[in-house]
Amino acid sequence: MKRRQARELALQALFQLDNHEISIEEAIGHVTEKQDPFLTQLVTGTLKYKEEIDASLVDKLENWSLARLPKIERTVLRIAVYELLFTEETPAKVVINEALEICKVFGDEKSSRFVNGVLSKYTEK
């Protein structure tokens, strides 16, 4: 499975976990029958570090609260921030680009601009 597909499926699984009381395995099973280590890592890692990710996002959001964000954007941001802060295998530019492309598929026309604005703050020195 390509990483873009794994990220898209992770978005769908995390979206389900946000809305239903199911296990990680059930959520992943609802979106794919394939076993993929990267997909599992994204879902479990994003959930494991959710508090730290959300705290980090709150610091980066301007004039927005995390609770007010549309669920798609919030979930895409959580996955991307997990990759940026807790993994080292993917360059930041790639993580951000992947998040933007996923927003174009699952969000509206404003989603990718908003997500880009937030994620770009993670690359500023």
Backbone bond lengths (Angstrom), bond angles and torsions (degrees), N, CA, C in turn:
res aa  C-N    CA-C-N  psi(-1)  N-CA   C-N-CA  omega(-1)  CA-C   N-CA-C  phi
1 M - - - 1.449 - - 1.522 108.32 -
2 K 1.310 116.32 133.74 1.460 120.69 178.55 1.525 109.50 -72.68
3 R 1.312 115.44 154.71 1.464 119.97 -176.43 1.527 112.24 -64.08
4 R 1.311 118.54 -35.92 1.471 120.05 178.02 1.520 109.85 -60.51
5 Q 1.319 116.24 -45.48 1.461 119.86 179.20 1.531 110.03 -62.62
6 A 1.334 117.38 -41.31 1.466 120.74 178.67 1.523 110.45 -61.66
7 R 1.333 117.28 -40.35 1.469 120.12 178.29 1.525 111.21 -65.72
8 E 1.323 117.12 -41.00 1.463 120.62 178.21 1.530 110.97 -63.74
9 L 1.313 116.25 -42.40 1.468 120.36 178.49 1.532 111.33 -68.72
10 A 1.332 116.20 -34.96 1.470 119.73 176.02 1.528 109.95 -63.02
11 L 1.323 116.77 -41.65 1.464 121.04 176.00 1.524 110.38 -57.05
12 Q 1.314 116.11 -47.16 1.462 120.29 -178.41 1.532 111.41 -65.82
13 A 1.328 116.73 -41.43 1.468 120.18 179.64 1.529 110.94 -66.19
14 L 1.333 117.10 -44.17 1.458 120.55 179.49 1.529 111.48 -66.34
15 F 1.311 115.82 -34.66 1.464 120.33 176.72 1.525 109.39 -61.95
16 Q 1.333 116.68 -43.06 1.463 120.85 177.50 1.524 110.84 -64.11
17 L 1.311 117.13 -43.37 1.460 120.87 -179.60 1.528 111.55 -63.89
18 D 1.328 115.79 -29.13 1.456 121.41 178.12 1.531 111.72 -72.59
19 N 1.326 116.08 -23.02 1.460 120.90 -173.70 1.530 114.86 -110.88
20 H 1.338 117.33 -14.48 1.463 120.33 -175.12 1.523 110.53 -137.98
21 E 1.307 115.49 152.38 1.465 121.52 176.01 1.534 108.84 -87.76
22 I 1.330 115.67 82.28 1.461 121.26 178.64 1.526 108.72 -133.57
23 S 1.308 115.62 165.39 1.463 119.89 179.36 1.532 109.94 -80.94
24 I 1.314 114.46 164.77 1.464 120.14 176.70 1.527 110.20 -59.19
25 E 1.318 116.27 -43.24 1.462 120.73 -179.00 1.529 110.88 -62.12
26 E 1.346 116.31 -40.85 1.468 119.55 178.42 1.525 110.85 -65.16
27 A 1.317 116.87 -42.91 1.466 120.67 -179.24 1.526 110.55 -62.04
28 I 1.324 116.70 -45.48 1.466 119.87 178.59 1.525 109.63 -65.51
29 G 1.327 117.33 -40.24 1.462 121.60 178.63 1.514 113.33 -62.46
30 H 1.325 117.09 -28.59 1.464 120.40 177.65 1.531 112.27 -72.32
31 V 1.340 116.76 -26.12 1.468 118.81 -176.26 1.525 113.48 -101.12
32 T 1.329 117.46 -19.56 1.466 119.91 177.83 1.524 109.63 -161.46
33 E 1.311 115.06 152.18 1.460 120.21 174.20 1.519 111.02 -94.67
34 K 1.328 116.41 -12.22 1.459 121.12 -178.33 1.520 111.03 -78.77
35 Q 1.315 115.41 144.12 1.456 121.84 173.01 1.523 107.60 -90.06
36 D 1.314 117.87 128.65 1.456 121.05 178.72 1.527 109.17 -141.87
37 P 1.320 116.83 119.59 1.470 119.77 -177.27 1.531 112.93 -60.77
38 F 1.333 117.72 -38.28 1.463 120.21 -178.77 1.531 110.51 -66.96
39 L 1.307 117.38 -42.92 1.469 121.81 176.89 1.527 109.89 -58.78
40 T 1.312 116.85 -48.64 1.461 120.94 179.95 1.523 110.74 -61.75
41 Q 1.327 117.01 -41.49 1.467 121.51 178.60 1.526 110.62 -61.06
42 L 1.341 117.13 -44.48 1.462 120.34 -179.38 1.529 111.56 -61.84
43 V 1.312 116.33 -45.98 1.464 120.13 -177.31 1.530 110.55 -68.56
44 T 1.319 117.16 -50.94 1.466 119.58 -177.29 1.529 111.23 -67.09
45 G 1.316 117.10 -40.74 1.469 120.29 -179.93 1.515 112.30 -65.88
46 T 1.325 116.99 -42.45 1.463 120.57 179.12 1.520 110.22 -62.47
47 L 1.318 116.90 -40.69 1.469 119.94 178.03 1.528 111.74 -70.50
48 K 1.326 116.80 -41.61 1.465 121.02 -178.09 1.529 111.60 -60.84
49 Y 1.333 116.24 -39.99 1.459 121.38 -176.10 1.530 112.77 -104.54
50 K 1.323 116.74 19.30 1.471 121.15 -174.35 1.535 112.11 -55.80
51 E 1.312 118.47 -43.23 1.468 120.39 -179.32 1.521 111.20 -62.40
52 E 1.333 117.35 -45.46 1.456 121.16 179.28 1.525 111.04 -66.18
53 I 1.325 116.26 -40.74 1.465 121.28 178.70 1.529 110.02 -62.36
54 D 1.331 116.18 -47.89 1.459 120.01 -179.07 1.530 111.20 -63.22
55 A 1.321 117.71 -40.59 1.468 120.94 178.07 1.529 110.18 -62.27
56 S 1.313 115.85 -41.00 1.460 120.62 178.29 1.530 110.83 -64.59
57 L 1.327 116.13 -42.41 1.464 120.34 179.22 1.527 111.84 -64.44
58 V 1.317 117.03 -40.42 1.468 120.76 179.55 1.538 109.57 -58.15
59 D 1.347 116.36 -38.01 1.465 120.15 178.36 1.527 112.41 -66.59
60 K 1.320 117.15 -28.44 1.473 121.06 -175.58 1.530 113.18 -92.96
61 L 1.323 117.40 -22.71 1.460 120.30 -177.47 1.527 110.24 -74.92
62 E 1.312 115.88 134.64 1.456 120.83 176.35 1.520 108.13 -114.65
63 N 1.306 115.92 127.03 1.467 122.25 178.93 1.524 113.53 61.83
64 W 1.316 116.23 22.53 1.463 121.67 177.41 1.511 108.51 -138.52
65 S 1.300 116.10 146.56 1.464 119.57 168.65 1.523 106.39 -104.84
66 L 1.292 115.97 154.81 1.464 120.41 -179.43 1.527 110.71 -59.55
67 A 1.315 116.60 -38.46 1.468 121.03 -178.72 1.531 112.28 -66.26
68 R 1.323 117.89 -27.34 1.466 121.34 -179.14 1.523 113.45 -80.89
69 L 1.320 116.71 -15.81 1.471 119.39 -178.99 1.518 110.61 -65.53
70 P 1.326 117.02 141.08 1.469 118.78 171.27 1.535 109.26 -58.64
71 K 1.325 116.67 146.42 1.470 121.10 -173.92 1.528 113.21 -59.15
72 I 1.319 117.35 -37.11 1.465 119.30 -179.95 1.526 110.07 -62.87
73 E 1.332 116.97 -51.84 1.453 120.19 -179.24 1.528 111.65 -61.19
74 R 1.326 116.35 -42.56 1.462 120.16 179.90 1.534 110.66 -61.44
75 T 1.317 116.43 -42.40 1.466 119.91 -178.70 1.523 111.41 -70.48
76 V 1.325 117.73 -41.80 1.470 120.98 176.68 1.529 109.43 -60.48
77 L 1.321 116.90 -44.72 1.469 120.50 178.94 1.527 111.25 -61.42
78 R 1.309 116.94 -42.79 1.471 119.44 -179.78 1.520 111.57 -61.16
79 I 1.323 116.89 -44.06 1.469 120.21 179.52 1.523 110.15 -62.98
80 A 1.329 116.40 -47.12 1.466 120.57 -178.11 1.526 111.46 -64.03
81 V 1.325 116.81 -42.31 1.469 119.63 179.89 1.526 110.27 -67.52
82 Y 1.323 117.21 -35.77 1.470 118.98 174.06 1.534 109.30 -57.17
83 E 1.325 116.11 -48.31 1.472 118.83 -179.01 1.527 111.73 -64.40
84 L 1.332 116.89 -39.94 1.459 119.97 -178.00 1.529 112.48 -68.11
85 L 1.320 117.16 -40.22 1.461 120.59 -173.58 1.526 115.04 -93.36
86 F 1.327 116.69 -29.77 1.463 118.76 -169.61 1.526 114.96 -118.30
87 T 1.314 117.72 -0.74 1.467 120.27 173.95 1.519 107.74 -129.76
88 E 1.297 116.46 156.36 1.460 119.88 -179.60 1.521 112.28 -122.28
89 E 1.336 116.73 -0.45 1.457 118.06 -172.32 1.522 114.71 -77.96
90 T 1.339 117.77 -20.87 1.457 120.37 -177.20 1.524 109.46 -115.83
91 P 1.336 117.14 128.38 1.473 119.83 178.33 1.529 111.41 -60.55
92 A 1.326 115.85 147.73 1.471 121.65 -178.00 1.525 112.07 -55.26
93 K 1.333 117.61 -41.40 1.470 120.04 -179.72 1.519 111.45 -59.85
94 V 1.313 116.84 -38.91 1.464 121.38 -179.97 1.526 109.77 -68.89
95 V 1.322 117.42 -43.77 1.464 121.40 179.21 1.523 109.93 -58.78
96 I 1.323 116.57 -46.67 1.463 120.79 -179.09 1.516 111.03 -64.96
97 N 1.325 117.31 -44.76 1.460 120.74 179.10 1.527 111.51 -60.96
98 E 1.312 116.89 -42.38 1.460 120.95 178.67 1.532 110.58 -62.69
99 A 1.329 116.80 -42.41 1.470 120.67 178.54 1.523 110.71 -61.00
100 L 1.323 116.56 -41.28 1.469 120.43 179.98 1.521 111.41 -65.86
101 E 1.309 116.39 -42.06 1.468 119.59 179.18 1.529 111.24 -64.83
102 I 1.314 117.24 -38.24 1.467 120.94 178.40 1.534 109.72 -66.94
103 C 1.333 116.72 -37.97 1.472 120.01 176.54 1.523 111.27 -61.56
104 K 1.324 116.31 -37.54 1.467 119.77 179.83 1.526 111.22 -64.88
105 V 1.329 116.66 -29.95 1.462 121.10 -179.72 1.525 110.96 -82.17
106 F 1.328 117.45 -45.36 1.460 121.11 -170.83 1.528 114.62 -102.57
107 G 1.324 117.40 -19.17 1.457 120.62 -177.33 1.520 111.76 -102.94
108 D 1.322 114.55 -163.34 1.465 118.91 176.43 1.527 109.28 -104.93
109 E 1.328 116.12 -171.54 1.468 119.57 -174.09 1.528 112.49 -65.86
110 K 1.312 118.79 -23.15 1.465 121.42 -179.12 1.527 112.50 -88.45
111 S 1.321 117.43 -17.79 1.466 121.80 -173.94 1.514 113.00 -57.45
112 S 1.322 116.89 -49.19 1.464 119.07 -174.48 1.526 111.61 -67.23
113 R 1.322 117.68 -36.10 1.474 119.74 177.89 1.525 110.78 -64.89
114 F 1.328 115.86 -44.05 1.459 120.36 -179.73 1.529 110.48 -63.36
115 V 1.330 116.61 -49.37 1.470 121.50 -179.14 1.529 110.03 -61.48
116 N 1.316 117.86 -40.54 1.457 121.51 178.09 1.526 110.53 -61.02
117 G 1.334 116.96 -43.21 1.457 120.51 179.37 1.516 112.60 -61.01
118 V 1.323 116.48 -41.31 1.465 120.21 -179.99 1.529 110.63 -71.38
119 L 1.324 116.80 -48.78 1.471 119.77 -175.94 1.526 112.78 -67.79
120 S 1.328 117.52 -29.66 1.464 119.63 179.83 1.535 110.88 -62.99
121 K 1.321 117.08 -24.30 1.474 120.40 178.23 1.531 111.63 -68.14
122 Y 1.315 117.28 -19.91 1.455 120.92 178.35 1.523 111.97 -78.69
123 T 1.319 117.47 -16.02 1.460 120.01 -179.22 1.522 112.27 -102.87
124 E 1.338 117.51 -6.84 1.462 121.33 178.21 1.521 109.33 -73.36
125 K 1.280 115.14 140.67 1.474 120.21 179.95 1.503 110.81 -98.04
